[in-house]
Amino acid sequence: MKTADEIITYLADRIGHIYFHPKPLMFAATAEELDRVLYLYHEIWSEIVGRKDLSLQVGNSLGFAIPYSRQHPQATDEQVAQEVVRRWSVVSRNLELPIPYEALSQKFQQS
């Protein structure tokens, strides 16, 4: 069985892969699904580390994809997904989620 620290490392790595991947929709079928995936990863991480302020960081129950789509009805799903990634990366930094930014940056530059 994995320890809490191992699960935290795994979640941070998965989230980071979504952030650095040039096509984040490879991790979900739609921008709304991607939003939900990132929410769930953050929620699990928050539970493990005892953070109770995730909902304050997100700000609403709709996540980021739906409000952005409503404000930008001409946006493609790829554009909405990029906004979802941008907004969630801010949440991750605010929560101090230990995403291995440097290692993932190097990995994706080599790909």
Secondary structure, DSSP 8 states (H G I E B T S, - for coil): ---HHHHHHHHHHHHHHHHH-S-GGGGSSSHHHHHHHHHHHHHHHHHHHT---HHHHH-STTTTHHHHHHH-TT--HHHHHHHHHHHHHHHHHHHT----HHHHHHHHHH-
